[in-house]
């Protein structure tokens, strides 16, 4: 061509001869077939794609008779081309879709010329499988409908993966029971049915008693095996219409949508407790497990998932406080108590910060002659609005919240601070050898708070300079109490050595002794201790910081 492109031509002609039989002219015609050649090449490429694509392709005429299928169609459906040519695609119907589904499909083809979506078909072997299918209508050059082309892919593997992911998202991997997410959905569904049908139900939270002892003593593998056995036993003991879930750790949840009366929930709870009475055997170990159960009833105790779970948890706390291995129902009084407990904990933290605690002293006498041996320090809370708060009210809150360690530390140190401020000192409980000891309610929780208090007071320069002998008594007390000095002997020695005027090695050596005697550090301290203690007791001090 003029622009340098090559063109395909189709030519035909005839050679004309004169009377002598010699060629005289050549006549003929030619036509440009470049576009036809391009179309043929496209058709060849399309044929290769058609035959090699992994997606199934089915072509029908306007009468919905199958006229062509590709190899992938046969691989996916199990039908050969000879078995389907000339037949209707209705032969693949699975029965999963109603007439409305097909009416919507044909309506889309008529209006838009295409449809795509998920559809379930049937293979030659009879099994039903999901496919993602796109159908287009084909028109000729005059705009008349000529064919339909359907391209589809088997999404069975994708569906299976989705089901696995959905199962993992809604079930506990250890016990295969529903997890907290699915349990919440079941509760919401039960609440909706209760509103529609007026039915009543119960939510039970089951917490295994002292389960952490199993993990700590026998290991987490044994603990996991025990949880699986517990889940299986509880599941087998429950009937239809009840959902058992593992909510996390050693806590299970149970939902019953058919508990017309509280007595029914009581029977269900007792059945669970009875179910756990028999021991569990894991290897050579025989394990016994008890449980505490909290119960909330719906719709009386809550009209939402959050309220029901919260109220059942309050009932569970009461069951634990009642001695465990029992069950308790929720009541409005429990909500008020829980709120009061939260408020009390917050106020107790403020009390520690604002130094509202007080120490009262109770003398200790020897029975045979009535001689006073020492005093017992008792903590009290001087609340700015409520007045004196009894320890029976705030000590349990302190133990549960971890504040007991800070309170223990305060009770240990405050008398000595007060004594230093009054130019005296005191031993808490002293025997004839001049050794001191400290006794507290702490159970090991909050030890970080104790350590921080001890570091603060021991590092206090005015305190250390005022009475180094008091620090020596405290060092002995810490040794007896097994607190910071025992936990960090190097830190303690480095801190106390300058206070005593000794080198670190001497203090470390003294600290390493099994029986620590303060007399080995400073001779004559025993007499000084006795004098200070007598003065303290005679003055009946009520120490408080100024």
C-alpha positions as CSV (number, residue, x, y, z in Angstrom):
1,X,0.0,0.0,0.0
2,X,1.0,3.6,-0.2
3,X,1.8,3.9,3.5
4,X,4.1,0.8,3.3
5,X,1.7,-1.7,4.8
6,X,1.4,-5.1,3.3
7,X,-2.0,-6.2,2.1
8,X,-3.5,-9.6,1.4
9,X,-5.1,-9.9,-2.0
10,X,-7.2,-12.7,-3.5
11,X,-6.6,-12.8,-7.3
12,X,-7.9,-15.0,-10.2
13,X,-7.3,-14.5,-13.9
14,X,-7.0,-16.1,-17.4
15,X,-4.3,-16.1,-20.1
16,X,-5.6,-15.3,-23.6
17,X,-3.9,-16.6,-26.7
18,X,-3.9,-15.3,-30.2
19,X,-4.6,-17.3,-33.5
20,X,-1.1,-18.5,-33.4
21,X,-1.5,-19.9,-29.9
22,X,0.8,-17.3,-28.5
23,X,-0.1,-15.5,-25.2
24,X,-1.6,-12.2,-26.0
25,X,-3.1,-10.9,-22.8
26,X,-4.0,-11.7,-19.2
27,X,-7.3,-10.8,-17.7
28,X,-8.6,-11.3,-14.1
29,X,-9.8,-9.8,-10.9
30,X,-8.3,-9.2,-7.4
31,X,-9.8,-8.3,-4.0
32,X,-8.3,-7.1,-0.7
33,X,-8.7,-9.9,1.9
34,X,-6.5,-8.4,4.6
35,X,-9.4,-8.2,7.0
36,X,-10.6,-11.7,6.2
37,X,-7.1,-13.0,6.9
38,X,-7.1,-11.1,10.2
39,X,-10.5,-12.6,11.1
40,X,-9.3,-16.1,10.3
41,X,-6.2,-15.6,12.5
42,X,-8.4,-14.4,15.3
43,X,-10.6,-17.4,14.9
44,X,-7.6,-19.7,15.0
45,X,-6.4,-18.0,18.2
46,X,-9.8,-18.2,19.7
47,X,-10.0,-21.9,18.8
48,X,-6.7,-22.5,20.6
49,X,-7.9,-20.6,23.7
50,X,-11.3,-22.4,23.5
51,X,-9.6,-25.8,23.5
52,X,-6.9,-25.0,26.1
53,X,-8.7,-22.8,28.6
54,X,-9.3,-24.2,32.1
55,X,-12.8,-22.8,32.2
56,X,-15.6,-24.7,30.7
57,X,-17.3,-23.3,27.6
58,X,-20.8,-24.2,26.3
59,X,-22.4,-22.8,23.2
60,X,-26.1,-23.2,22.3
61,X,-28.1,-22.0,19.4
62,X,-31.1,-19.7,19.8
63,X,-33.2,-22.7,20.5
64,X,-31.0,-23.7,23.4
65,X,-29.6,-26.7,21.8
66,X,-25.9,-27.3,22.6
67,X,-23.8,-26.9,19.5
68,X,-20.3,-26.9,21.0
69,X,-18.4,-27.6,24.2
70,X,-14.6,-27.4,25.0
71,X,-12.4,-30.1,26.6
72,X,-12.6,-28.2,30.0
73,X,-16.4,-28.6,29.9
74,X,-15.9,-32.4,29.7
75,X,-13.3,-32.4,32.4
76,X,-15.5,-30.5,34.8
77,X,-18.9,-32.1,34.2
78,X,-17.8,-35.6,33.2
79,X,-19.8,-35.5,29.9
80,X,-18.1,-35.9,26.5
81,X,-19.1,-33.7,23.6
82,X,-21.0,-36.5,21.9
83,X,-23.2,-37.0,25.0
84,X,-24.4,-33.4,25.2
85,X,-24.4,-32.0,21.6
86,X,-28.0,-31.3,20.4
87,X,-29.4,-31.5,24.0
88,X,-30.6,-28.8,26.4
89,X,-28.5,-27.4,29.3
90,X,-31.5,-28.3,31.5
91,X,-29.8,-31.7,31.8
92,X,-27.3,-30.2,34.3
93,X,-29.9,-28.8,36.7
94,X,-29.2,-29.6,40.3
95,X,-32.6,-28.8,41.9
96,X,-31.0,-26.2,44.2
97,X,-32.6,-23.2,42.6
98,X,-36.3,-22.3,42.5
99,X,-38.1,-20.9,39.4
100,X,-37.6,-17.3,40.5
101,X,-33.9,-17.8,40.2
102,X,-34.1,-18.8,36.6
103,X,-36.7,-16.1,35.8
104,X,-34.2,-13.5,37.1
105,X,-31.4,-15.1,35.0
106,X,-33.4,-14.9,31.7
107,X,-34.6,-11.4,32.5
108,X,-31.0,-10.2,32.8
109,X,-30.1,-11.9,29.5
110,X,-33.0,-10.2,27.7
111,X,-32.4,-6.8,29.2
112,X,-28.6,-6.6,29.4
113,X,-27.5,-9.4,27.2
114,X,-25.4,-11.0,29.9
115,X,-25.7,-12.6,33.3
116,X,-23.1,-13.8,35.9
117,X,-23.4,-15.4,39.2
118,X,-23.1,-18.5,41.3
119,X,-25.1,-21.6,40.3
120,X,-25.2,-25.2,41.3
121,X,-25.1,-27.9,38.6
122,X,-25.0,-31.6,38.5
123,X,-22.1,-33.7,37.2
124,X,-22.5,-36.9,35.1
125,X,-21.8,-38.9,38.3
126,X,-24.8,-37.2,40.0
127,X,-22.9,-35.1,42.6
128,X,-23.9,-31.4,42.8
129,X,-21.2,-28.8,42.6
130,X,-21.0,-24.9,42.6
131,X,-19.8,-23.0,39.6
132,X,-19.3,-19.3,38.8
133,X,-20.9,-18.8,35.4
134,X,-21.1,-16.0,32.9
135,X,-23.7,-16.2,30.0
136,X,-23.8,-13.8,27.1
137,X,-26.2,-13.7,24.2
138,X,-24.7,-13.5,20.7
139,X,-26.3,-11.6,17.7
140,X,-25.5,-11.8,14.0
141,X,-24.7,-8.9,11.7
142,X,-28.4,-8.1,11.4
143,X,-28.9,-7.9,15.1
144,X,-30.7,-11.1,15.4
145,X,-30.1,-13.5,18.3
146,X,-28.0,-16.4,17.1
147,X,-26.3,-18.1,20.0
148,X,-25.7,-18.2,23.8
149,X,-22.2,-18.7,25.2
150,X,-21.7,-19.8,28.8
151,X,-18.3,-19.7,30.4
152,X,-18.0,-21.3,33.9
153,X,-15.4,-22.4,36.5
154,X,-15.7,-24.9,39.2
155,X,-15.5,-23.1,42.6
156,X,-15.8,-26.2,44.8
157,X,-12.3,-25.8,46.2
158,X,-13.0,-22.1,47.0
159,X,-16.3,-23.0,48.7
160,X,-14.5,-25.7,50.7
161,X,-11.9,-23.2,51.8
162,X,-14.5,-20.7,52.8
163,X,-16.3,-23.3,54.8
164,X,-13.1,-24.2,56.6
165,X,-12.3,-20.5,57.3
166,X,-15.8,-20.0,58.6
167,X,-15.6,-23.0,60.8
168,X,-12.3,-21.9,62.2
169,X,-13.7,-18.4,62.8
170,X,-16.7,-19.8,64.8
171,X,-15.3,-22.8,66.6
172,X,-12.6,-23.4,69.2
173,X,-9.7,-25.3,67.6
174,X,-9.0,-27.3,70.8
175,X,-12.4,-28.7,71.6
176,X,-14.2,-28.1,68.3
177,X,-17.0,-26.5,70.3
178,X,-18.5,-23.1,69.2
179,X,-16.4,-20.2,70.3
180,X,-17.4,-16.9,71.9
181,X,-18.2,-15.3,68.5
182,X,-20.6,-18.1,67.5
183,X,-22.0,-18.3,71.0
184,X,-22.9,-14.6,70.9
185,X,-24.7,-15.1,67.6
186,X,-26.6,-18.0,69.0
187,X,-27.6,-15.9,72.0
188,X,-28.8,-13.1,69.7
189,X,-30.9,-15.6,67.7
190,X,-32.4,-17.0,70.9
191,X,-33.3,-13.5,72.1
192,X,-35.0,-12.8,68.8
193,X,-37.1,-16.0,69.0
194,X,-37.9,-15.2,72.6
195,X,-39.3,-11.8,71.5
196,X,-41.3,-13.4,68.7
197,X,-42.6,-16.5,70.5
198,X,-42.6,-15.4,74.1
199,X,-40.3,-18.3,75.0
200,X,-37.9,-18.2,77.9
201,X,-34.3,-19.4,78.1
202,X,-31.2,-19.5,80.2
203,X,-27.5,-18.7,79.8
204,X,-25.0,-20.5,82.0
205,X,-21.3,-19.6,82.4
206,X,-19.2,-22.5,83.6
207,X,-15.8,-21.8,85.1
208,X,-13.5,-24.7,86.1
209,X,-12.3,-24.4,89.7
210,X,-8.5,-24.1,90.2
211,X,-7.8,-25.3,86.7
212,X,-4.5,-23.4,86.6
213,X,-3.1,-25.8,89.1
214,X,-3.3,-28.5,86.4
215,X,-1.3,-26.4,84.0
216,X,1.2,-25.3,86.5
217,X,1.8,-28.8,87.9
218,X,1.3,-31.2,85.0
219,X,1.9,-28.8,82.0
220,X,-0.2,-27.2,79.4
221,X,-0.4,-30.3,77.2
222,X,-2.1,-32.2,80.0
223,X,-4.3,-29.2,80.6
224,X,-5.4,-29.1,76.9
225,X,-6.2,-32.8,77.0
226,X,-8.3,-32.3,80.1
227,X,-10.2,-29.5,78.4
228,X,-10.9,-31.7,75.4
229,X,-12.2,-34.5,77.7
230,X,-14.4,-32.0,79.7
231,X,-15.8,-30.6,76.5
232,X,-16.7,-34.1,75.2
233,X,-18.2,-35.2,78.5
234,X,-20.4,-32.0,78.8
235,X,-21.4,-32.2,75.2
236,X,-22.5,-35.8,75.5
237,X,-24.4,-35.1,78.7
238,X,-26.6,-32.4,77.1
239,X,-29.6,-32.9,74.9
240,X,-30.8,-31.3,71.7
241,X,-31.6,-27.6,71.6
242,X,-28.7,-26.7,73.9
243,X,-25.5,-24.9,72.7
244,X,-22.3,-25.7,74.5
245,X,-19.3,-23.4,73.8
246,X,-15.8,-22.8,75.0
247,X,-15.4,-19.1,75.6
248,X,-11.7,-19.2,76.4
249,X,-9.3,-20.5,79.0
250,X,-11.2,-22.7,81.4
251,X,-14.6,-21.1,80.8
252,X,-17.5,-22.7,79.0
253,X,-20.9,-21.3,78.1
254,X,-24.2,-23.1,77.7
255,X,-27.3,-21.7,76.1
256,X,-30.8,-23.2,76.4
257,X,-33.6,-21.7,74.5
258,X,-36.3,-23.7,76.4
259,X,-36.2,-23.0,80.2
260,X,-39.7,-21.9,81.1
261,X,-38.8,-21.7,84.8
262,X,-35.8,-21.1,86.9
263,X,-36.1,-24.7,88.2
264,X,-35.3,-26.0,84.7
265,X,-32.1,-24.0,84.7
266,X,-31.2,-25.3,88.2
267,X,-31.6,-28.9,87.0
268,X,-29.4,-28.1,84.0
269,X,-26.7,-26.6,86.2
270,X,-26.8,-29.5,88.6
271,X,-26.5,-32.0,85.7
272,X,-23.3,-30.2,84.6
273,X,-21.9,-30.4,88.1
274,X,-22.8,-34.0,88.5
275,X,-21.2,-34.7,85.1
276,X,-17.9,-33.4,86.4
277,X,-17.9,-35.5,89.6
278,X,-16.3,-38.5,87.9
279,X,-12.5,-38.3,87.5
280,X,-10.7,-37.9,84.3
281,X,-7.8,-40.2,83.3
282,X,-4.9,-38.8,81.3
283,X,-2.0,-41.2,81.0
284,X,-1.1,-42.2,84.5
285,X,-2.9,-39.3,86.1
286,X,-6.3,-39.3,87.6
287,X,-7.7,-35.8,87.8
288,X,-10.8,-34.4,89.6
289,X,-12.3,-31.1,88.4
290,X,-15.0,-29.0,89.9
291,X,-16.9,-26.0,88.5
292,X,-18.8,-22.9,89.5
293,X,-21.8,-21.8,87.4
294,X,-23.4,-18.5,87.0
295,X,-27.0,-18.3,85.5
296,X,-28.9,-15.5,83.9
297,X,-32.4,-16.0,82.5
298,X,-33.8,-14.2,79.5
299,X,-35.7,-12.1,78.8
300,X,-35.9,-11.2,82.5
301,X,-32.2,-10.7,83.2
302,X,-31.3,-9.0,79.9
303,X,-32.5,-8.2,76.4
304,X,-29.1,-8.1,74.7
305,X,-26.1,-10.4,74.4
306,X,-23.9,-8.1,76.4
307,X,-26.3,-7.8,79.3
308,X,-26.9,-11.5,79.6
309,X,-23.2,-12.4,79.5
310,X,-22.4,-9.6,82.0
311,X,-25.1,-10.7,84.4
312,X,-24.2,-14.4,84.1
313,X,-20.6,-13.4,84.9
314,X,-21.8,-11.6,88.1
315,X,-23.7,-14.7,89.1
316,X,-20.6,-16.7,88.5
317,X,-18.6,-14.5,90.8
318,X,-21.1,-15.1,93.5
319,X,-20.9,-18.8,93.0
320,X,-17.2,-18.7,93.4
321,X,-17.5,-16.6,96.5
322,X,-19.9,-19.1,98.0
323,X,-17.3,-21.9,98.1
324,X,-17.2,-23.0,94.5
325,X,-18.7,-26.2,93.0
326,X,-22.1,-24.7,93.1
327,X,-24.3,-22.4,90.9
328,X,-25.9,-19.0,91.5
329,X,-28.6,-17.0,89.8
330,X,-28.2,-13.4,88.8
331,X,-30.1,-10.7,90.7
332,X,-30.3,-6.9,90.5
333,X,-28.7,-6.8,93.9
334,X,-25.6,-8.4,92.4
335,X,-25.3,-5.6,89.8
336,X,-25.4,-3.0,92.6
337,X,-22.7,-4.9,94.5
338,X,-20.5,-5.2,91.5
339,X,-20.7,-1.4,90.8
340,X,-20.0,-0.8,94.5
341,X,-17.0,-3.1,94.3
342,X,-15.6,-1.2,91.3
343,X,-16.1,2.1,93.1
344,X,-14.5,0.8,96.2
345,X,-11.4,-0.4,94.3
346,X,-11.0,3.0,92.6
347,X,-11.4,4.8,96.0
348,X,-8.9,2.4,97.5
349,X,-6.3,3.4,94.9
350,X,-6.9,7.0,95.8
351,X,-6.6,6.1,99.5
352,X,-3.1,4.7,98.9
353,X,-2.1,7.8,96.9
354,X,-3.5,10.3,99.5
355,X,-2.4,8.3,102.5
356,X,-5.8,7.7,104.0
357,X,-4.8,4.4,105.5
358,X,-4.1,4.2,109.3
359,X,-2.3,1.6,111.4
360,X,-3.8,0.6,114.8
361,X,-1.8,-1.4,117.2
362,X,-2.9,-4.3,119.3
363,X,-0.6,-5.5,122.1
364,X,0.6,-9.1,122.3
365,X,0.9,-10.5,125.8
366,X,2.5,-13.7,127.1
367,X,-0.1,-15.9,128.7
368,X,1.9,-17.1,131.7
369,X,2.9,-13.8,133.2
370,X,1.0,-11.2,131.0
371,X,4.1,-9.5,129.9
372,X,3.8,-7.5,126.7
373,X,5.9,-9.0,124.0
374,X,5.1,-6.7,121.1
375,X,2.3,-5.3,119.1
376,X,0.3,-6.4,116.0
377,X,-0.2,-3.7,113.3
378,X,-3.8,-3.6,112.0
379,X,-4.6,-1.5,109.0
380,X,-7.7,0.7,108.9
381,X,-9.1,3.1,106.2
382,X,-10.0,6.6,107.2
383,X,-12.4,7.5,104.4
384,X,-12.9,11.2,104.0
385,X,-16.7,10.8,103.6
386,X,-17.6,7.5,105.1
387,X,-15.3,7.6,108.1
388,X,-13.5,4.5,109.3
389,X,-13.9,1.6,106.9
390,X,-13.6,-1.9,108.4
391,X,-10.9,-4.1,106.8
392,X,-13.4,-6.8,106.2
393,X,-14.9,-4.5,103.5
394,X,-11.8,-3.4,101.6
395,X,-9.2,-6.1,102.2
396,X,-11.1,-8.7,99.9
397,X,-11.2,-6.0,97.2
398,X,-7.5,-5.3,97.7
399,X,-6.7,-9.0,97.4
400,X,-8.7,-9.5,94.2
401,X,-7.3,-6.3,92.6
402,X,-3.7,-6.8,93.5
403,X,-3.5,-3.8,95.8
404,X,-2.9,-6.0,98.8
405,X,0.9,-5.9,98.1
406,X,1.0,-2.1,98.3
407,X,-1.1,-2.2,101.5
408,X,1.2,-4.8,103.0
409,X,4.2,-2.6,102.2
410,X,2.6,0.4,103.7
411,X,1.8,-1.4,106.9
412,X,5.4,-2.6,107.2
413,X,7.1,0.7,106.5
414,X,4.8,3.4,107.9
415,X,5.5,2.6,111.6
416,X,9.2,2.9,111.1
417,X,8.8,6.2,109.2
418,X,6.7,7.6,112.0
419,X,9.2,6.3,114.6
420,X,12.1,8.1,112.8
421,X,10.1,11.3,112.7
422,X,9.6,11.0,116.5
423,X,13.3,10.1,116.9
424,X,12.5,6.6,118.0
425,X,12.1,3.2,116.4
426,X,10.0,0.1,116.8
427,X,10.2,-3.6,116.2
428,X,7.0,-5.2,115.0
429,X,7.5,-8.5,116.8
430,X,10.8,-9.2,118.6
431,X,12.1,-12.2,120.4
432,X,14.9,-12.5,123.0
433,X,17.6,-12.7,120.4
434,X,16.9,-9.3,119.0
435,X,15.6,-10.7,115.7
436,X,12.6,-9.2,114.0
437,X,9.9,-10.5,111.6
438,X,7.0,-9.1,109.7
439,X,3.8,-10.9,109.0
440,X,1.2,-9.9,106.4
441,X,-1.9,-11.1,104.5
442,X,-0.2,-10.9,101.1
443,X,-0.4,-14.1,99.0
444,X,2.4,-13.2,96.5
445,X,0.3,-10.9,94.3
446,X,1.4,-7.3,94.1
447,X,5.0,-8.1,95.0
448,X,6.1,-5.5,92.5
449,X,4.3,-2.9,94.6
450,X,6.1,-4.1,97.7
451,X,9.5,-3.9,96.1
452,X,8.8,-0.4,94.8
453,X,7.8,0.8,98.3
454,X,10.9,-0.8,99.8
455,X,13.2,0.7,97.3
456,X,11.7,4.1,97.9
457,X,11.9,4.1,101.6
458,X,15.3,2.4,101.8
459,X,16.7,5.0,99.4
460,X,15.3,7.9,101.4
461,X,18.3,9.9,102.4
462,X,16.8,11.7,105.5
463,X,15.4,8.4,106.7
464,X,18.7,6.6,106.2
465,X,20.8,9.3,107.9
466,X,18.4,9.7,110.8
467,X,18.4,6.1,112.0
468,X,20.7,3.7,110.3
469,X,20.0,1.2,113.1
470,X,16.3,1.1,112.0
471,X,17.4,0.1,108.5
472,X,19.4,-2.7,110.1
473,X,16.2,-4.0,111.7
474,X,14.4,-3.6,108.5
475,X,17.0,-5.6,106.6
476,X,16.6,-8.4,109.1
477,X,12.8,-8.2,108.7
478,X,13.0,-8.4,105.0
479,X,15.3,-11.4,105.3
480,X,12.6,-13.1,107.5
481,X,9.8,-12.0,105.2
482,X,11.6,-13.3,102.1
483,X,10.9,-10.1,100.2
484,X,13.1,-7.8,98.2
485,X,16.4,-8.5,99.9
486,X,16.0,-12.2,99.2
487,X,14.9,-11.6,95.7
488,X,17.6,-9.1,94.8
489,X,20.5,-9.6,97.2
490,X,23.0,-7.7,95.1
491,X,20.7,-4.7,94.7
492,X,20.0,-4.7,98.4
493,X,23.6,-4.9,99.4
494,X,24.6,-2.1,97.0
495,X,21.9,0.1,98.5
496,X,22.3,-0.7,102.2
497,X,26.1,-0.8,102.4
498,X,26.6,3.0,102.2
499,X,23.9,3.5,104.8
500,X,25.6,1.2,107.3
501,X,29.1,2.5,106.4
502,X,30.1,-1.0,105.3
503,X,31.5,-2.3,102.0
504,X,29.2,-4.2,99.7
505,X,31.1,-7.5,100.2
506,X,30.4,-7.4,103.9
507,X,26.7,-6.8,103.4
508,X,26.5,-9.6,100.8
509,X,28.2,-12.0,103.1
510,X,25.8,-11.1,106.0
511,X,22.9,-11.5,103.7
512,X,24.0,-14.9,102.5
513,X,23.8,-16.4,106.0
514,X,20.9,-18.7,106.7
515,X,20.1,-16.9,110.0
516,X,20.6,-13.2,109.9
517,X,21.5,-11.6,113.3
518,X,21.5,-7.9,113.4
519,X,23.9,-8.0,116.3
520,X,26.6,-9.1,113.9
521,X,26.4,-5.7,112.2
522,X,26.3,-3.4,115.2
523,X,27.0,-4.5,118.7
524,X,24.6,-3.2,121.4
525,X,21.7,-2.9,118.9
526,X,19.6,-5.3,120.9
527,X,19.5,-3.1,124.0
528,X,18.7,-0.1,121.8
529,X,15.9,-2.0,120.2
530,X,14.4,-3.0,123.5
531,X,14.6,0.6,124.8
532,X,12.9,2.0,121.7
533,X,10.2,-0.7,121.7
534,X,9.4,0.0,125.3
535,X,9.2,3.7,124.6
536,X,6.9,3.0,121.7
537,X,4.6,0.8,123.6
538,X,4.4,3.1,126.6
539,X,3.5,6.1,124.3
540,X,0.8,4.0,122.5
541,X,1.7,5.6,119.3
542,X,-0.7,5.7,116.3
543,X,1.8,6.3,113.5
544,X,0.8,8.4,110.6
545,X,2.9,10.4,108.1
546,X,3.1,14.2,108.6
